[in-house]
Amino acid sequence: QPKTKKSLARSGVKNVVVVEGVRIPFLQSGTTYADLMPHDLARAALQGLLTRTSVPRDVVDYIVYGTVIQEVKTSNVAREAALGAGFSDKTPAHTVTMACISSNQAMTTGVGMIAAGQCDVVVAGGVELMSDVPIRHSRKMRKTMLTLNRAKTLGQKLSLISKIRPDYFAPELPAVAEFSTSETMGHSADRLAAAFGVSRLEQDEYALRSHTLAKRAQDEGLLQDVVPFKVPGKDTVTKDNGIRPSSLEQMGKLKPAFVKPYGTVTAANSSFLTDGASAMLIMSEEKALAMGYKPKAYLRDFVYVSQDPKDQLLLGPTYATPKVLEKAGLSLSDIDVFEFHEAFAGQILANLKAMDSDWFAKNYMGRKSKVGAPPLDKFNTWGGSLSLGHPFGATGCRLVITAAHRLKKEGGQYGLVAACAAGGQGHAMIVELYPQ
């Protein structure tokens, strides 16, 4: 049994619990899921959740999903996935986006609806299909085509067509870049690592740790949230395919991916483009017990933060962690399990150094002292986004359910989930193991 600590119950607010969380296997983009659409992946996660929990579809009050790069045909992917999974057309569903913390936002939206008494049962999740991102025509071409659609006479149409030039056909490719700074996230990670003195060797060692721990967790059957997915016309996928422990020697041979030739961020110490989807069954504690479910964990306090999107783009965990601990009345030593999103090894190590710096706390965060760095023996011990993959909109749910499973496995009470996101934003949440 976990040791008893302080209670985080909030008077006048419903306790919110997670009953179950699942995900279809996270796969490197361009592989098995490439011919599908985002709602196909989201639907598979929803169906996996239904199979795992046997929850009646008509009990679900609301469905909310997170995603980042939207497919235009299914912009409200939550609704399309829900209908495809057999939920009633009377069940409302909406989609949120907050970059890499989109499914975190989906979950906390559900928490808020339940805590406010608006719902008793919410399904939250996230999905991303990086294999097939929308590629647009150039703005000139789009304007011409829209005008052409309104042209009434053959002469007007021919006149417009005659104005089309070869450069109109140049496509607009999406990029993982900041709109406000035009800088790719990889460049930001490289600059952040340099600012905090994180070496190339440190980054490679951390990335190797992530892959090694993920492989061990996979081999030992610890990744219990993964549900099989029979891909139409292909085989059934049963496990993540990005886990590849290498060696420091092999990793050291890779060239810098962003800041060339002297950068330290490479393909080996960065999270890879990933396809995947997740889903979680969230309820009021009262409803879960009435239905005979044994919840996995309480979803307790959470915070969102934002800061400078140029120089502090990836420091969300540093800013969010002390705030969520203060809200919950906890200290870093009270936390038994840490699950942080690994965008880049350099980003994780820079955050750990920032969290352990009194100077940074005083000069940038307006705090009297540092919060401290999480001990590595409690940190992402089943791997992380560097090895398991990072489908932008789906990762948050993976972090939370992994924290819950680790708490049960390790006999802990409190877990802390944290993540950075594009736009210089971040999230942190306290997860408490449900009494066993």
C-alpha positions as CSV (number, residue, x, y, z in Angstrom):
1,Q,0.0,0.0,0.0
2,P,1.2,3.5,-0.7
3,K,2.2,5.6,2.3
4,T,-0.6,7.9,3.4
5,K,0.1,11.6,2.8
6,K,-2.1,14.6,2.8
7,S,-5.5,14.6,1.1
8,L,-6.1,16.8,-1.9
9,A,-9.9,16.7,-1.8
10,R,-11.5,20.0,-2.7
11,S,-14.6,21.0,-0.8
12,G,-17.6,21.7,-3.0
13,V,-16.0,20.2,-6.1
14,K,-16.6,16.7,-7.4
15,N,-13.7,14.3,-7.3
16,V,-12.7,13.3,-10.9
17,V,-11.2,10.0,-11.6
18,V,-9.7,8.2,-14.6
19,V,-11.2,4.8,-15.0
20,E,-9.1,3.7,-17.9
21,G,-6.8,5.0,-20.6
22,V,-5.8,3.3,-23.9
23,R,-3.9,4.1,-27.0
24,I,-3.3,2.4,-30.3
25,P,0.4,1.7,-30.9
26,F,2.4,4.8,-31.7
27,L,4.1,4.2,-35.1
28,Q,6.7,6.1,-37.0
29,S,5.1,8.2,-39.7
30,G,5.0,6.8,-43.2
31,T,4.6,3.3,-42.0
32,T,1.4,1.3,-41.3
33,Y,-1.1,4.0,-40.8
34,A,-0.1,6.1,-43.8
35,D,-3.2,5.2,-45.9
36,L,-5.7,6.1,-43.1
37,M,-7.2,9.3,-41.9
38,P,-7.0,10.9,-38.5
39,H,-10.6,9.9,-37.6
40,D,-9.7,6.3,-38.4
41,L,-7.0,6.4,-35.7
42,A,-9.2,8.2,-33.2
43,R,-12.0,5.8,-33.8
44,A,-9.7,2.8,-33.2
45,A,-8.7,4.3,-29.8
46,L,-12.3,4.9,-28.9
47,Q,-13.2,1.3,-29.8
48,G,-10.3,0.0,-27.8
49,L,-11.5,2.0,-24.8
50,L,-15.0,0.6,-25.2
51,T,-13.7,-2.9,-25.5
52,R,-11.4,-2.5,-22.5
53,T,-14.0,-1.0,-20.2
54,S,-17.4,-2.3,-21.5
55,V,-18.8,1.1,-20.8
56,P,-22.2,1.6,-22.5
57,R,-22.0,4.1,-25.2
58,D,-25.1,5.9,-24.1
59,V,-23.6,6.6,-20.6
60,V,-21.0,8.9,-22.1
61,D,-22.2,12.5,-21.8
62,Y,-19.5,14.2,-23.8
63,I,-16.4,13.5,-26.0
64,V,-13.5,15.9,-26.5
65,Y,-10.4,15.3,-28.5
66,G,-7.1,17.1,-29.1
67,T,-5.3,17.4,-32.4
68,V,-2.7,19.8,-33.9
69,I,-2.6,19.4,-37.7
70,Q,-6.2,19.1,-38.7
71,E,-7.6,17.3,-41.7
72,V,-9.9,19.8,-43.3
73,K,-12.6,17.2,-44.2
74,T,-12.9,16.2,-40.5
75,S,-11.9,19.4,-38.7
76,N,-14.0,18.3,-35.7
77,V,-12.3,14.9,-35.5
78,A,-13.9,14.1,-32.2
79,R,-17.4,14.1,-33.7
80,E,-16.4,12.1,-36.7
81,A,-14.5,9.5,-34.7
82,A,-17.3,9.2,-32.1
83,L,-19.9,8.6,-34.8
84,G,-17.6,6.0,-36.5
85,A,-17.1,4.3,-33.1
86,G,-20.9,3.9,-32.7
87,F,-21.6,6.6,-30.2
88,S,-25.1,8.1,-30.3
89,D,-25.6,11.1,-32.6
90,K,-27.0,12.7,-29.5
91,T,-23.6,12.7,-27.7
92,P,-21.9,16.1,-28.2
93,A,-18.2,16.1,-29.2
94,H,-15.7,18.9,-29.9
95,T,-12.0,19.2,-30.8
96,V,-9.4,21.3,-29.1
97,T,-5.9,22.3,-30.1
98,M,-3.0,23.5,-27.9
99,A,0.0,22.1,-29.8
100,C,1.7,19.2,-27.9
101,I,-0.6,19.6,-24.9
102,S,-3.8,19.2,-26.9
103,S,-5.0,16.0,-25.2
104,N,-4.0,17.5,-21.9
105,Q,-6.4,20.3,-22.7
106,A,-9.0,17.7,-23.7
107,M,-8.6,15.9,-20.4
108,T,-8.8,19.0,-18.3
109,T,-11.8,20.2,-20.3
110,G,-13.5,17.0,-19.2
111,V,-12.3,17.4,-15.6
112,G,-13.8,20.9,-15.6
113,M,-17.2,19.7,-17.0
114,I,-17.4,17.0,-14.4
115,A,-16.3,19.1,-11.5
116,A,-18.8,21.7,-12.4
117,G,-21.6,19.2,-12.4
118,Q,-22.3,19.5,-16.2
119,C,-21.4,15.9,-16.9
120,D,-20.7,12.6,-15.1
121,V,-18.9,10.7,-17.8
122,V,-16.5,12.2,-20.4
123,V,-14.2,10.5,-22.9
124,A,-11.1,12.6,-23.7
125,G,-8.3,11.8,-26.1
126,G,-6.1,12.9,-28.9
127,V,-5.0,12.0,-32.4
128,E,-2.3,12.9,-34.9
129,L,-1.5,11.5,-38.4
130,M,1.8,12.9,-39.5
131,S,1.9,10.5,-42.4
132,D,-0.6,12.7,-44.3
133,V,-0.5,16.3,-43.3
134,P,-2.5,18.8,-45.5
135,I,-0.4,20.5,-48.1
136,R,-1.9,23.7,-49.5
137,H,-1.7,25.5,-52.8
138,S,0.1,28.8,-52.7
139,R,-2.0,31.8,-51.6
140,K,-1.9,33.2,-55.1
141,M,-3.3,30.0,-56.5
142,R,-6.0,29.7,-53.9
143,K,-7.2,33.2,-54.6
144,T,-7.3,32.5,-58.3
145,M,-9.2,29.3,-57.9
146,L,-11.8,30.8,-55.6
147,T,-12.2,33.7,-58.0
148,L,-12.5,31.3,-60.9
149,N,-15.2,29.4,-59.1
150,R,-17.3,32.6,-59.1
151,A,-16.6,33.5,-62.7
152,K,-19.8,33.3,-64.8
153,T,-18.7,33.6,-68.4
154,L,-16.2,31.6,-70.4
155,G,-14.3,34.9,-71.1
156,Q,-13.9,35.6,-67.4
157,K,-12.7,32.2,-66.8
158,L,-10.1,32.3,-69.6
159,S,-8.9,35.7,-68.4
160,L,-8.3,34.4,-64.9
161,I,-6.6,31.2,-66.2
162,S,-4.2,33.3,-68.4
163,K,-2.9,35.1,-65.3
164,I,-1.7,31.9,-63.6
165,R,2.1,31.8,-63.5
166,P,4.4,28.8,-62.8
167,D,5.2,30.0,-59.3
168,Y,1.5,29.7,-58.4
169,F,1.9,25.9,-58.4
170,A,4.6,25.9,-55.6
171,P,2.9,24.2,-52.6
172,E,2.9,25.4,-49.1
173,L,4.5,22.7,-46.9
174,P,3.6,22.6,-43.2
175,A,6.6,22.9,-40.8
176,V,7.0,22.4,-37.1
177,A,7.8,26.0,-36.7
178,E,6.7,29.0,-34.6
179,F,4.4,31.4,-36.4
180,S,5.6,34.3,-34.3
181,T,9.3,33.7,-34.8
182,S,9.5,31.5,-37.9
183,E,12.0,29.3,-36.1
184,T,11.6,25.5,-36.1
185,M,11.3,23.8,-32.8
186,G,14.5,21.9,-33.4
187,H,16.4,25.2,-33.7
188,S,14.8,26.3,-30.4
189,A,15.9,23.1,-28.7
190,D,19.4,23.5,-30.0
191,R,19.6,27.1,-28.7
192,L,18.1,26.1,-25.4
193,A,20.6,23.3,-24.9
194,A,23.4,25.7,-25.6
195,A,22.0,28.3,-23.2
196,F,22.0,25.7,-20.4
197,G,25.3,24.1,-21.3
198,V,23.8,20.7,-22.3
199,S,26.4,18.8,-24.3
200,R,25.9,16.5,-27.3
201,L,27.0,13.6,-25.2
202,E,24.6,14.3,-22.4
203,Q,21.7,14.5,-24.9
204,D,22.7,11.2,-26.6
205,E,23.1,9.5,-23.2
206,Y,19.6,10.7,-22.2
207,A,18.1,9.6,-25.5
208,L,19.7,6.1,-25.1
209,R,18.3,5.9,-21.6
210,S,14.8,6.6,-23.0
211,H,15.0,3.9,-25.6
212,T,16.6,1.4,-23.2
213,L,13.9,1.9,-20.6
214,A,11.1,1.8,-23.2
215,K,12.4,-1.5,-24.6
216,R,12.5,-3.0,-21.1
217,A,9.0,-1.7,-20.3
218,Q,7.7,-3.1,-23.6
219,D,9.4,-6.5,-23.1
220,E,8.1,-6.8,-19.5
221,G,4.5,-6.0,-20.6
222,L,4.4,-2.7,-18.6
223,L,2.9,-0.7,-21.4
224,Q,-0.6,-1.8,-20.5
225,D,-2.3,1.1,-22.3
226,V,-1.6,-0.2,-25.7
227,V,-4.5,-1.9,-27.5
228,P,-4.2,-3.8,-30.8
229,F,-5.4,-2.2,-34.0
230,K,-6.3,-4.2,-37.1
231,V,-5.4,-1.9,-39.9
232,P,-7.7,-2.5,-42.9
233,G,-5.9,-4.5,-45.6
234,K,-2.9,-4.9,-43.4
235,D,-1.7,-6.8,-40.3
236,T,-2.8,-6.2,-36.7
237,V,-0.4,-3.7,-35.0
238,T,0.3,-4.6,-31.3
239,K,3.2,-2.5,-30.2
240,D,5.1,0.8,-30.8
241,N,7.7,0.6,-33.5
242,G,10.0,3.5,-32.7
243,I,11.8,1.9,-29.8
244,R,15.3,1.3,-31.0
245,P,18.1,1.2,-28.4
246,S,21.4,1.9,-30.2
247,S,24.8,2.8,-28.9
248,L,26.5,6.1,-28.0
249,E,29.0,5.3,-30.8
250,Q,26.4,4.9,-33.4
251,M,24.4,8.0,-32.2
252,G,27.6,10.0,-32.2
253,K,28.0,9.5,-35.9
254,L,24.9,11.5,-36.8
255,K,25.2,15.0,-38.0
256,P,23.3,18.0,-36.4
257,A,19.8,18.1,-37.8
258,F,19.0,21.8,-37.3
259,V,22.0,24.1,-36.4
260,K,24.7,23.1,-38.8
261,P,27.5,22.3,-38.5
262,Y,28.0,22.8,-34.8
263,G,24.6,22.1,-33.3
264,T,23.9,19.3,-30.8
265,V,20.4,18.2,-31.7
266,T,20.3,15.2,-34.0
267,A,17.7,12.7,-35.3
268,A,18.8,10.3,-32.5
269,N,18.2,12.7,-29.6
270,S,14.9,14.1,-30.9
271,S,11.4,12.7,-30.8
272,F,10.3,11.4,-34.2
273,L,7.2,12.2,-36.4
274,T,4.6,9.8,-35.1
275,D,1.1,8.6,-35.9
276,G,-1.2,7.6,-33.1
277,A,-4.3,8.1,-31.0
278,S,-5.3,7.9,-27.4
279,A,-8.6,7.8,-25.3
280,M,-9.4,8.1,-21.6
281,L,-12.6,7.3,-19.7
282,I,-13.0,10.1,-17.1
283,M,-15.9,10.1,-14.5
284,S,-17.0,11.6,-11.3
285,E,-15.9,9.3,-8.5
286,E,-19.5,8.9,-7.5
287,K,-20.6,7.8,-10.9
288,A,-17.7,5.4,-11.4
289,L,-18.4,3.6,-8.1
290,A,-22.1,3.5,-8.9
291,M,-21.3,1.7,-12.1
292,G,-19.0,-0.8,-10.4
293,Y,-15.7,0.5,-11.7
294,K,-12.5,0.6,-9.8
295,P,-10.8,3.9,-10.8
296,K,-7.1,4.0,-11.5
297,A,-6.4,7.5,-10.2
298,Y,-7.7,10.9,-9.2
299,L,-7.1,13.7,-11.6
300,R,-6.2,16.5,-9.1
301,D,-4.8,20.0,-9.6
302,F,-3.5,21.2,-12.9
303,V,-2.1,24.4,-14.4
304,Y,-1.3,25.9,-17.8
305,V,1.5,28.4,-18.3
306,S,2.9,30.4,-21.1
307,Q,6.1,32.4,-21.6
308,D,8.4,33.9,-24.3
309,P,8.0,31.7,-27.4
310,K,11.5,32.5,-28.7
311,D,14.0,32.0,-26.0
312,Q,11.8,30.0,-23.6
313,L,9.7,28.0,-26.0
314,L,10.3,24.6,-24.4
315,L,10.5,25.5,-20.7
316,G,6.8,24.9,-19.9
317,P,7.6,22.2,-17.3
318,T,10.0,24.5,-15.4
319,Y,7.3,27.1,-15.1
320,A,4.3,24.8,-14.5
321,T,5.8,22.4,-12.0
322,P,6.2,24.8,-9.0
323,K,2.8,26.3,-9.6
324,V,1.0,23.0,-9.6
325,L,2.8,21.8,-6.5
326,E,1.8,25.0,-4.7
327,K,-1.8,24.6,-5.8
328,A,-1.8,21.1,-4.4
329,G,0.1,21.9,-1.2
330,L,2.8,19.4,-2.1
331,S,6.6,19.6,-2.5
332,L,8.8,17.9,-5.0
333,S,9.7,15.2,-2.4
334,D,6.0,14.2,-2.2
335,I,6.0,13.1,-5.8
336,D,6.6,9.4,-6.4
337,V,6.4,9.4,-10.2
338,F,7.3,11.9,-12.8
339,E,6.1,11.7,-16.4
340,F,7.5,14.6,-18.6
341,H,7.1,14.9,-22.3
342,E,10.4,14.4,-24.1
343,A,10.3,16.6,-27.2
344,F,14.1,16.6,-27.4
345,A,16.8,15.3,-25.0
346,G,18.2,18.8,-24.9
347,Q,14.8,20.2,-23.9
348,I,14.4,17.7,-21.1
349,L,17.9,18.3,-19.7
350,A,17.6,22.1,-20.0
351,N,14.4,22.0,-18.0
352,L,16.0,19.9,-15.3
353,K,18.9,22.3,-15.1
354,A,16.5,25.3,-15.0
355,M,14.4,23.7,-12.3
356,D,17.5,23.2,-10.2
357,S,18.8,26.8,-10.6
358,D,18.2,29.4,-7.9
359,W,19.5,32.0,-10.4
360,F,16.9,31.1,-13.0
361,A,14.1,31.0,-10.5
362,K,15.0,34.5,-9.2
363,N,15.7,36.2,-12.5
364,Y,13.1,34.7,-14.8
365,M,10.4,33.2,-12.6
366,G,10.1,35.8,-9.9
367,R,10.6,33.0,-7.2
368,K,12.8,33.2,-4.2
369,S,14.3,29.8,-4.8
370,K,14.4,26.8,-7.2
371,V,11.8,24.0,-7.1
372,G,14.5,21.4,-7.6
373,A,15.1,18.8,-10.3
374,P,13.2,15.5,-10.2
375,P,15.4,12.5,-9.3
376,L,16.0,10.4,-12.4
377,D,15.1,7.2,-10.6
378,K,11.5,8.4,-10.5
379,F,11.6,10.1,-13.9
380,N,10.2,8.6,-17.2
381,T,11.3,5.1,-16.1
382,W,9.2,3.4,-18.8
383,G,10.6,5.5,-21.6
384,G,9.2,8.6,-23.1
385,S,8.4,10.5,-26.3
386,L,11.9,10.1,-27.6
387,S,11.5,6.4,-27.8
388,L,7.7,5.7,-27.7
389,G,7.0,8.5,-30.2
390,H,5.1,11.7,-30.1
391,P,1.8,12.0,-32.0
392,F,1.3,15.7,-31.0
393,G,-2.3,15.6,-30.0
394,A,-2.2,12.2,-28.3
395,T,0.8,12.3,-26.0
396,G,-0.9,14.0,-23.0
397,C,-3.2,11.0,-22.3
398,R,-0.2,8.6,-22.6
399,L,1.6,10.6,-19.9
400,V,-1.3,10.5,-17.5
401,I,-2.2,6.9,-17.8
402,T,1.4,5.9,-17.6
403,A,1.8,7.9,-14.4
404,A,-1.3,6.0,-13.0
405,H,0.1,2.6,-13.9
406,R,3.5,3.4,-12.5
407,L,2.0,4.6,-9.2
408,K,0.2,1.3,-8.9
409,K,3.2,-0.8,-9.9
410,E,5.6,1.1,-7.7
411,G,3.4,1.7,-4.7
412,G,3.4,5.5,-4.9
413,Q,0.7,8.0,-4.2
414,Y,1.3,11.1,-6.3
415,G,2.5,11.5,-9.8
416,L,3.4,14.7,-11.7
417,V,2.8,15.1,-15.4
418,A,4.3,18.0,-17.3
419,A,4.9,19.0,-20.9
420,C,6.0,21.9,-23.1
421,A,4.2,23.0,-26.2
422,A,4.6,25.3,-29.2
423,G,3.8,28.9,-28.6
424,G,5.9,28.9,-25.4
425,Q,3.1,27.2,-23.4
426,G,3.1,24.4,-20.9
427,H,1.0,22.1,-18.6
428,A,1.4,20.2,-15.4
429,M,-1.0,18.0,-13.5
430,I,-1.1,16.1,-10.2
431,V,-2.3,12.5,-10.5
432,E,-3.1,10.6,-7.3
433,L,-3.4,6.8,-7.1
434,Y,-6.9,5.6,-6.2
435,P,-6.9,3.7,-2.9
436,Q,-6.3,0.1,-3.6
